[in-house]
């Protein structure tokens, strides 16, 4: 399990989770949003300053997750 902070310039801001095309080996289990916790679904929109709690099948998948969130593509 890893946490990822979403920054204003990240591609993921304003996008639905389903549209991000995460690698199969990763899953957003929770979003910390301000003082709340959000249980995400495919239609959940990522916001600036969200902290995503990501479950990974393989720790090395985190690099691909960050790439998808920051620039919006997946090589998988």
Residue pairs with C-beta under 8 A, 6 or more apart in sequence:
1 29
1 53
1 54
1 55
1 56
2 53
2 54
2 56
2 62
2 65
3 32
3 51
3 52
3 53
3 54
4 51
4 52
4 54
4 65
4 66
4 69
5 49
5 50
5 51
6 12
6 13
6 46
6 47
6 48
6 49
6 50
6 51
6 52
6 69
7 13
7 48
7 49
8 48
10 46
10 48
10 69
10 70
11 68
11 69
11 70
11 71
11 72
12 20
12 46
12 68
12 69
12 70
12 72
13 46
13 47
13 48
14 45
14 46
14 47
15 45
15 46
15 72
16 42
16 43
16 44
16 45
16 46
17 28
17 40
17 41
17 42
17 43
17 44
17 46
18 42
18 43
20 46
20 68
20 69
20 72
21 68
21 73
21 74
22 28
22 65
22 68
22 74
23 61
23 64
23 65
23 68
23 74
23 76
24 57
24 76
25 56
25 57
25 58
25 61
26 54
26 55
26 56
26 57
26 61
26 62
26 64
26 65
27 54
27 55
27 56
28 40
28 52
28 53
28 54
28 55
29 40
29 53
29 54
29 55
30 37
30 38
30 39
30 40
30 52
30 53
31 37
31 38
31 40
31 44
31 46
31 50
31 51
31 52
31 53
32 38
32 50
32 51
32 53
33 47
33 49
33 50
33 51
34 49
38 44
46 52
46 69
52 69
54 62
54 65
56 62
56 65
64 74
64 75
64 76
67 73
67 74
67 75
68 74
